[in-house]
Amino acid sequence: MNSEIVRAGVLIGSFLLVGGIPLLFVVEPGTGEHVITLFTVLIGVIFLVALGVAVRLSQR
C-alpha cells in the first residue's frame, strides 16, 4: 500500500479522534451534539482499525 495513502488515512483518523474525544467531556450527555460527537469518535476508531488491517494484509 502506498505510504502517502496510509499517511493521509492516519491523519484523517487522528483528526476525528483529536477533535471528538475532548468534546465528549464538554458536551452535555443526552443531547444531539453528544450523539454526533460519539459517532464521530466511533467512525475515527473504525477508520483507523480498518486502515491498520488493510496495511497488514497488503504486507503479506
PyMOL Python script that loads the backbone (N, CA, C, O; Angstrom):
from pymol import cmd

cmd.read_pdbstr("""\
ATOM      1  N   MET A   1       0.850  -1.170   0.000  1.00  0.00           N
ATOM      2  CA  MET A   1       0.000   0.000   0.000  1.00  0.00           C
ATOM      3  C   MET A   1       0.899   1.237   0.000  1.00  0.00           C
ATOM      4  O   MET A   1       1.920   1.271   0.686  1.00  0.00           O
ATOM      5  N   ASN A   2       0.518   2.231  -0.759  1.00  0.00           N
ATOM      6  CA  ASN A   2       1.280   3.457  -0.888  1.00  0.00           C
ATOM      7  C   ASN A   2       1.389   4.160   0.466  1.00  0.00           C
ATOM      8  O   ASN A   2       0.395   4.304   1.178  1.00  0.00           O
ATOM      9  N   SER A   3       2.590   4.591   0.812  1.00  0.00           N
ATOM     10  CA  SER A   3       2.802   5.214   2.122  1.00  0.00           C
ATOM     11  C   SER A   3       2.080   6.551   2.247  1.00  0.00           C
ATOM     12  O   SER A   3       1.707   6.944   3.353  1.00  0.00           O
ATOM     13  N   GLU A   4       1.877   7.252   1.146  1.00  0.00           N
ATOM     14  CA  GLU A   4       1.155   8.532   1.196  1.00  0.00           C
ATOM     15  C   GLU A   4      -0.322   8.316   1.517  1.00  0.00           C
ATOM     16  O   GLU A   4      -0.931   9.123   2.219  1.00  0.00           O
ATOM     17  N   ILE A   5      -0.891   7.237   1.009  1.00  0.00           N
ATOM     18  CA  ILE A   5      -2.291   6.921   1.310  1.00  0.00           C
ATOM     19  C   ILE A   5      -2.439   6.569   2.783  1.00  0.00           C
ATOM     20  O   ILE A   5      -3.385   7.000   3.442  1.00  0.00           O
ATOM     21  N   VAL A   6      -1.503   5.788   3.289  1.00  0.00           N
ATOM     22  CA  VAL A   6      -1.545   5.408   4.704  1.00  0.00           C
ATOM     23  C   VAL A   6      -1.378   6.640   5.579  1.00  0.00           C
ATOM     24  O   VAL A   6      -2.083   6.799   6.575  1.00  0.00           O
ATOM     25  N   ARG A   7      -0.455   7.503   5.212  1.00  0.00           N
ATOM     26  CA  ARG A   7      -0.220   8.729   5.989  1.00  0.00           C
ATOM     27  C   ARG A   7      -1.458   9.607   6.001  1.00  0.00           C
ATOM     28  O   ARG A   7      -1.829  10.137   7.049  1.00  0.00           O
ATOM     29  N   ALA A   8      -2.100   9.768   4.862  1.00  0.00           N
ATOM     30  CA  ALA A   8      -3.317  10.575   4.798  1.00  0.00           C
ATOM     31  C   ALA A   8      -4.432   9.942   5.621  1.00  0.00           C
ATOM     32  O   ALA A   8      -5.182  10.648   6.296  1.00  0.00           O
ATOM     33  N   GLY A   9      -4.545   8.632   5.571  1.00  0.00           N
ATOM     34  CA  GLY A   9      -5.568   7.947   6.355  1.00  0.00           C
ATOM     35  C   GLY A   9      -5.356   8.097   7.847  1.00  0.00           C
ATOM     36  O   GLY A   9      -6.310   8.301   8.598  1.00  0.00           O
ATOM     37  N   VAL A  10      -4.105   7.997   8.278  1.00  0.00           N
ATOM     38  CA  VAL A  10      -3.805   8.173   9.703  1.00  0.00           C
ATOM     39  C   VAL A  10      -4.096   9.607  10.127  1.00  0.00           C
ATOM     40  O   VAL A  10      -4.602   9.832  11.227  1.00  0.00           O
ATOM     41  N   LEU A  11      -3.789  10.566   9.285  1.00  0.00           N
ATOM     42  CA  LEU A  11      -4.083  11.962   9.614  1.00  0.00           C
ATOM     43  C   LEU A  11      -5.585  12.208   9.729  1.00  0.00           C
ATOM     44  O   LEU A  11      -6.028  12.916  10.634  1.00  0.00           O
ATOM     45  N   ILE A  12      -6.362  11.637   8.831  1.00  0.00           N
ATOM     46  CA  ILE A  12      -7.818  11.808   8.885  1.00  0.00           C
ATOM     47  C   ILE A  12      -8.386  11.159  10.136  1.00  0.00           C
ATOM     48  O   ILE A  12      -9.189  11.769  10.843  1.00  0.00           O
ATOM     49  N   GLY A  13      -7.978   9.931  10.414  1.00  0.00           N
ATOM     50  CA  GLY A  13      -8.463   9.249  11.609  1.00  0.00           C
ATOM     51  C   GLY A  13      -8.057   9.960  12.885  1.00  0.00           C
ATOM     52  O   GLY A  13      -8.849  10.066  13.822  1.00  0.00           O
ATOM     53  N   SER A  14      -6.824  10.449  12.925  1.00  0.00           N
ATOM     54  CA  SER A  14      -6.353  11.178  14.101  1.00  0.00           C
ATOM     55  C   SER A  14      -7.113  12.481  14.282  1.00  0.00           C
ATOM     56  O   SER A  14      -7.430  12.865  15.408  1.00  0.00           O
ATOM     57  N   PHE A  15      -7.405  13.157  13.192  1.00  0.00           N
ATOM     58  CA  PHE A  15      -8.169  14.404  13.266  1.00  0.00           C
ATOM     59  C   PHE A  15      -9.551  14.157  13.861  1.00  0.00           C
ATOM     60  O   PHE A  15     -10.026  14.941  14.683  1.00  0.00           O
ATOM     61  N   LEU A  16     -10.190  13.078  13.451  1.00  0.00           N
ATOM     62  CA  LEU A  16     -11.508  12.756  14.001  1.00  0.00           C
ATOM     63  C   LEU A  16     -11.430  12.461  15.495  1.00  0.00           C
ATOM     64  O   LEU A  16     -12.296  12.884  16.260  1.00  0.00           O
ATOM     65  N   LEU A  17     -10.405  11.746  15.906  1.00  0.00           N
ATOM     66  CA  LEU A  17     -10.270  11.402  17.323  1.00  0.00           C
ATOM     67  C   LEU A  17      -9.850  12.602  18.170  1.00  0.00           C
ATOM     68  O   LEU A  17     -10.390  12.821  19.254  1.00  0.00           O
ATOM     69  N   VAL A  18      -8.889  13.376  17.674  1.00  0.00           N
ATOM     70  CA  VAL A  18      -8.413  14.534  18.440  1.00  0.00           C
ATOM     71  C   VAL A  18      -9.513  15.580  18.578  1.00  0.00           C
ATOM     72  O   VAL A  18      -9.597  16.260  19.601  1.00  0.00           O
ATOM     73  N   GLY A  19     -10.340  15.710  17.578  1.00  0.00           N
ATOM     74  CA  GLY A  19     -11.449  16.657  17.672  1.00  0.00           C
ATOM     75  C   GLY A  19     -12.628  16.138  18.465  1.00  0.00           C
ATOM     76  O   GLY A  19     -13.347  16.920  19.086  1.00  0.00           O
ATOM     77  N   GLY A  20     -12.839  14.836  18.456  1.00  0.00           N
ATOM     78  CA  GLY A  20     -14.039  14.278  19.071  1.00  0.00           C
ATOM     79  C   GLY A  20     -13.919  13.909  20.531  1.00  0.00           C
ATOM     80  O   GLY A  20     -14.846  14.140  21.308  1.00  0.00           O
ATOM     81  N   ILE A  21     -12.791  13.338  20.916  1.00  0.00           N
ATOM     82  CA  ILE A  21     -12.659  12.848  22.296  1.00  0.00           C
ATOM     83  C   ILE A  21     -12.771  13.973  23.328  1.00  0.00           C
ATOM     84  O   ILE A  21     -13.500  13.806  24.306  1.00  0.00           O
ATOM     85  N   PRO A  22     -12.091  15.102  23.162  1.00  0.00           N
ATOM     86  CA  PRO A  22     -12.279  16.168  24.164  1.00  0.00           C
ATOM     87  C   PRO A  22     -13.708  16.705  24.212  1.00  0.00           C
ATOM     88  O   PRO A  22     -14.189  17.103  25.273  1.00  0.00           O
ATOM     89  N   LEU A  23     -14.372  16.714  23.083  1.00  0.00           N
ATOM     90  CA  LEU A  23     -15.750  17.213  23.065  1.00  0.00           C
ATOM     91  C   LEU A  23     -16.700  16.307  23.832  1.00  0.00           C
ATOM     92  O   LEU A  23     -17.724  16.774  24.330  1.00  0.00           O
ATOM     93  N   LEU A  24     -16.383  15.026  23.935  1.00  0.00           N
ATOM     94  CA  LEU A  24     -17.242  14.120  24.695  1.00  0.00           C
ATOM     95  C   LEU A  24     -17.326  14.528  26.162  1.00  0.00           C
ATOM     96  O   LEU A  24     -18.334  14.271  26.819  1.00  0.00           O
ATOM     97  N   PHE A  25     -16.276  15.162  26.678  1.00  0.00           N
ATOM     98  CA  PHE A  25     -16.275  15.593  28.071  1.00  0.00           C
ATOM     99  C   PHE A  25     -16.923  16.958  28.256  1.00  0.00           C
ATOM    100  O   PHE A  25     -17.294  17.320  29.373  1.00  0.00           O
ATOM    101  N   VAL A  26     -17.062  17.719  27.178  1.00  0.00           N
ATOM    102  CA  VAL A  26     -17.600  19.078  27.262  1.00  0.00           C
ATOM    103  C   VAL A  26     -19.097  19.104  26.987  1.00  0.00           C
ATOM    104  O   VAL A  26     -19.844  19.812  27.662  1.00  0.00           O
ATOM    105  N   VAL A  27     -19.532  18.336  25.998  1.00  0.00           N
ATOM    106  CA  VAL A  27     -20.926  18.365  25.560  1.00  0.00           C
ATOM    107  C   VAL A  27     -21.796  17.609  26.563  1.00  0.00           C
ATOM    108  O   VAL A  27     -21.398  16.569  27.089  1.00  0.00           O
ATOM    109  N   GLU A  28     -22.969  18.140  26.815  1.00  0.00           N
ATOM    110  CA  GLU A  28     -23.900  17.536  27.772  1.00  0.00           C
ATOM    111  C   GLU A  28     -24.453  16.216  27.230  1.00  0.00           C
ATOM    112  O   GLU A  28     -24.960  16.169  26.110  1.00  0.00           O
ATOM    113  N   PRO A  29     -24.356  15.138  28.027  1.00  0.00           N
ATOM    114  CA  PRO A  29     -24.884  13.842  27.575  1.00  0.00           C
ATOM    115  C   PRO A  29     -26.397  13.897  27.348  1.00  0.00           C
ATOM    116  O   PRO A  29     -27.122  14.593  28.059  1.00  0.00           O
ATOM    117  N   GLY A  30     -26.845  13.162  26.361  1.00  0.00           N
ATOM    118  CA  GLY A  30     -28.266  13.105  26.048  1.00  0.00           C
ATOM    119  C   GLY A  30     -28.697  14.091  24.984  1.00  0.00           C
ATOM    120  O   GLY A  30     -29.848  14.067  24.549  1.00  0.00           O
ATOM    121  N   THR A  31     -27.797  14.954  24.559  1.00  0.00           N
ATOM    122  CA  THR A  31     -28.150  15.925  23.527  1.00  0.00           C
ATOM    123  C   THR A  31     -27.743  15.390  22.159  1.00  0.00           C
ATOM    124  O   THR A  31     -27.014  14.405  22.049  1.00  0.00           O
ATOM    125  N   GLY A  32     -28.222  16.049  21.140  1.00  0.00           N
ATOM    126  CA  GLY A  32     -27.881  15.654  19.778  1.00  0.00           C
ATOM    127  C   GLY A  32     -26.403  15.831  19.483  1.00  0.00           C
ATOM    128  O   GLY A  32     -25.804  15.030  18.765  1.00  0.00           O
ATOM    129  N   GLU A  33     -25.813  16.886  20.041  1.00  0.00           N
ATOM    130  CA  GLU A  33     -24.387  17.119  19.832  1.00  0.00           C
ATOM    131  C   GLU A  33     -23.545  15.980  20.408  1.00  0.00           C
ATOM    132  O   GLU A  33     -22.535  15.589  19.823  1.00  0.00           O
ATOM    133  N   HIS A  34     -23.964  15.460  21.543  1.00  0.00           N
ATOM    134  CA  HIS A  34     -23.226  14.358  22.170  1.00  0.00           C
ATOM    135  C   HIS A  34     -23.301  13.101  21.304  1.00  0.00           C
ATOM    136  O   HIS A  34     -22.310  12.387  21.154  1.00  0.00           O
ATOM    137  N   VAL A  35     -24.463  12.837  20.743  1.00  0.00           N
ATOM    138  CA  VAL A  35     -24.629  11.651  19.891  1.00  0.00           C
ATOM    139  C   VAL A  35     -23.770  11.773  18.639  1.00  0.00           C
ATOM    140  O   VAL A  35     -23.104  10.814  18.248  1.00  0.00           O
ATOM    141  N   ILE A  36     -23.780  12.937  18.012  1.00  0.00           N
ATOM    142  CA  ILE A  36     -22.987  13.140  16.799  1.00  0.00           C
ATOM    143  C   ILE A  36     -21.495  13.042  17.109  1.00  0.00           C
ATOM    144  O   ILE A  36     -20.737  12.461  16.332  1.00  0.00           O
ATOM    145  N   THR A  37     -21.074  13.604  18.234  1.00  0.00           N
ATOM    146  CA  THR A  37     -19.669  13.520  18.627  1.00  0.00           C
ATOM    147  C   THR A  37     -19.266  12.079  18.906  1.00  0.00           C
ATOM    148  O   THR A  37     -18.171  11.657  18.534  1.00  0.00           O
ATOM    149  N   LEU A  38     -20.136  11.328  19.552  1.00  0.00           N
ATOM    150  CA  LEU A  38     -19.858   9.919  19.820  1.00  0.00           C
ATOM    151  C   LEU A  38     -19.712   9.133  18.521  1.00  0.00           C
ATOM    152  O   LEU A  38     -18.804   8.311  18.394  1.00  0.00           O
ATOM    153  N   PHE A  39     -20.594   9.377  17.561  1.00  0.00           N
ATOM    154  CA  PHE A  39     -20.481   8.710  16.264  1.00  0.00           C
ATOM    155  C   PHE A  39     -19.197   9.115  15.542  1.00  0.00           C
ATOM    156  O   PHE A  39     -18.580   8.289  14.870  1.00  0.00           O
ATOM    157  N   THR A  40     -18.792  10.370  15.673  1.00  0.00           N
ATOM    158  CA  THR A  40     -17.554  10.829  15.047  1.00  0.00           C
ATOM    159  C   THR A  40     -16.352  10.084  15.610  1.00  0.00           C
ATOM    160  O   THR A  40     -15.471   9.664  14.860  1.00  0.00           O
ATOM    161  N   VAL A  41     -16.315   9.919  16.926  1.00  0.00           N
ATOM    162  CA  VAL A  41     -15.215   9.184  17.557  1.00  0.00           C
ATOM    163  C   VAL A  41     -15.237   7.721  17.120  1.00  0.00           C
ATOM    164  O   VAL A  41     -14.188   7.146  16.830  1.00  0.00           O
ATOM    165  N   LEU A  42     -16.414   7.121  17.072  1.00  0.00           N
ATOM    166  CA  LEU A  42     -16.518   5.723  16.638  1.00  0.00           C
ATOM    167  C   LEU A  42     -16.070   5.552  15.190  1.00  0.00           C
ATOM    168  O   LEU A  42     -15.388   4.581  14.863  1.00  0.00           O
ATOM    169  N   ILE A  43     -16.445   6.479  14.330  1.00  0.00           N
ATOM    170  CA  ILE A  43     -16.021   6.416  12.930  1.00  0.00           C
ATOM    171  C   ILE A  43     -14.503   6.546  12.834  1.00  0.00           C
ATOM    172  O   ILE A  43     -13.871   5.847  12.043  1.00  0.00           O
ATOM    173  N   GLY A  44     -13.916   7.432  13.632  1.00  0.00           N
ATOM    174  CA  GLY A  44     -12.460   7.579  13.642  1.00  0.00           C
ATOM    175  C   GLY A  44     -11.755   6.306  14.066  1.00  0.00           C
ATOM    176  O   GLY A  44     -10.759   5.912  13.458  1.00  0.00           O
ATOM    177  N   VAL A  45     -12.267   5.656  15.110  1.00  0.00           N
ATOM    178  CA  VAL A  45     -11.663   4.408  15.590  1.00  0.00           C
ATOM    179  C   VAL A  45     -11.808   3.313  14.541  1.00  0.00           C
ATOM    180  O   VAL A  45     -10.846   2.604  14.246  1.00  0.00           O
ATOM    181  N   ILE A  46     -12.998   3.172  13.980  1.00  0.00           N
ATOM    182  CA  ILE A  46     -13.233   2.148  12.952  1.00  0.00           C
ATOM    183  C   ILE A  46     -12.352   2.402  11.736  1.00  0.00           C
ATOM    184  O   ILE A  46     -11.814   1.461  11.151  1.00  0.00           O
ATOM    185  N   PHE A  47     -12.201   3.660  11.354  1.00  0.00           N
ATOM    186  CA  PHE A  47     -11.376   4.018  10.208  1.00  0.00           C
ATOM    187  C   PHE A  47      -9.918   3.633  10.446  1.00  0.00           C
ATOM    188  O   PHE A  47      -9.275   3.066   9.563  1.00  0.00           O
ATOM    189  N   LEU A  48      -9.396   3.936  11.627  1.00  0.00           N
ATOM    190  CA  LEU A  48      -8.001   3.605  11.918  1.00  0.00           C
ATOM    191  C   LEU A  48      -7.782   2.096  12.015  1.00  0.00           C
ATOM    192  O   LEU A  48      -6.749   1.593  11.574  1.00  0.00           O
ATOM    193  N   VAL A  49      -8.734   1.377  12.582  1.00  0.00           N
ATOM    194  CA  VAL A  49      -8.615  -0.081  12.665  1.00  0.00           C
ATOM    195  C   VAL A  49      -8.658  -0.694  11.265  1.00  0.00           C
ATOM    196  O   VAL A  49      -7.861  -1.577  10.949  1.00  0.00           O
ATOM    197  N   ALA A  50      -9.581  -0.233  10.433  1.00  0.00           N
ATOM    198  CA  ALA A  50      -9.677  -0.751   9.066  1.00  0.00           C
ATOM    199  C   ALA A  50      -8.409  -0.435   8.276  1.00  0.00           C
ATOM    200  O   ALA A  50      -7.951  -1.256   7.481  1.00  0.00           O
ATOM    201  N   LEU A  51      -7.847   0.735   8.490  1.00  0.00           N
ATOM    202  CA  LEU A  51      -6.605   1.097   7.816  1.00  0.00           C
ATOM    203  C   LEU A  51      -5.460   0.199   8.277  1.00  0.00           C
ATOM    204  O   LEU A  51      -4.643  -0.235   7.465  1.00  0.00           O
ATOM    205  N   GLY A  52      -5.402  -0.077   9.561  1.00  0.00           N
ATOM    206  CA  GLY A  52      -4.375  -0.976  10.080  1.00  0.00           C
ATOM    207  C   GLY A  52      -4.502  -2.377   9.518  1.00  0.00           C
ATOM    208  O   GLY A  52      -3.498  -3.006   9.185  1.00  0.00           O
ATOM    209  N   VAL A  53      -5.727  -2.872   9.410  1.00  0.00           N
ATOM    210  CA  VAL A  53      -5.957  -4.202   8.834  1.00  0.00           C
ATOM    211  C   VAL A  53      -5.552  -4.218   7.364  1.00  0.00           C
ATOM    212  O   VAL A  53      -4.932  -5.175   6.900  1.00  0.00           O
ATOM    213  N   ALA A  54      -5.897  -3.166   6.633  1.00  0.00           N
ATOM    214  CA  ALA A  54      -5.544  -3.107   5.213  1.00  0.00           C
ATOM    215  C   ALA A  54      -4.032  -3.076   5.017  1.00  0.00           C
ATOM    216  O   ALA A  54      -3.514  -3.706   4.096  1.00  0.00           O
ATOM    217  N   VAL A  55      -3.331  -2.354   5.867  1.00  0.00           N
ATOM    218  CA  VAL A  55      -1.869  -2.298   5.759  1.00  0.00           C
ATOM    219  C   VAL A  55      -1.264  -3.661   6.071  1.00  0.00           C
ATOM    220  O   VAL A  55      -0.353  -4.110   5.377  1.00  0.00           O
ATOM    221  N   ARG A  56      -1.766  -4.319   7.110  1.00  0.00           N
ATOM    222  CA  ARG A  56      -1.238  -5.640   7.468  1.00  0.00           C
ATOM    223  C   ARG A  56      -1.488  -6.652   6.352  1.00  0.00           C
ATOM    224  O   ARG A  56      -0.623  -7.477   6.057  1.00  0.00           O
ATOM    225  N   LEU A  57      -2.662  -6.593   5.733  1.00  0.00           N
ATOM    226  CA  LEU A  57      -2.964  -7.536   4.656  1.00  0.00           C
ATOM    227  C   LEU A  57      -2.134  -7.256   3.409  1.00  0.00           C
ATOM    228  O   LEU A  57      -1.782  -8.183   2.679  1.00  0.00           O
ATOM    229  N   SER A  58      -1.820  -5.993   3.160  1.00  0.00           N
ATOM    230  CA  SER A  58      -1.048  -5.670   1.963  1.00  0.00           C
ATOM    231  C   SER A  58       0.429  -6.012   2.125  1.00  0.00           C
ATOM    232  O   SER A  58       1.151  -6.107   1.132  1.00  0.00           O
ATOM    233  N   GLN A  59       0.888  -6.198   3.356  1.00  0.00           N
ATOM    234  CA  GLN A  59       2.292  -6.546   3.584  1.00  0.00           C
ATOM    235  C   GLN A  59       2.563  -8.028   3.370  1.00  0.00           C
ATOM    236  O   GLN A  59       3.722  -8.433   3.290  1.00  0.00           O
ATOM    237  N   ARG A  60       1.539  -8.829   3.279  1.00  0.00           N
ATOM    238  CA  ARG A  60       1.723 -10.271   3.085  1.00  0.00           C
ATOM    239  C   ARG A  60       2.099 -10.597   1.681  1.00  0.00           C
ATOM    240  O   ARG A  60       2.291 -11.766   1.349  1.00  0.00           O
TER     241      ARG A  60
END
""", "prot")
cmd.dss("prot")
cmd.show_as("cartoon", "prot")
cmd.util.cbc("prot")
cmd.orient("prot")
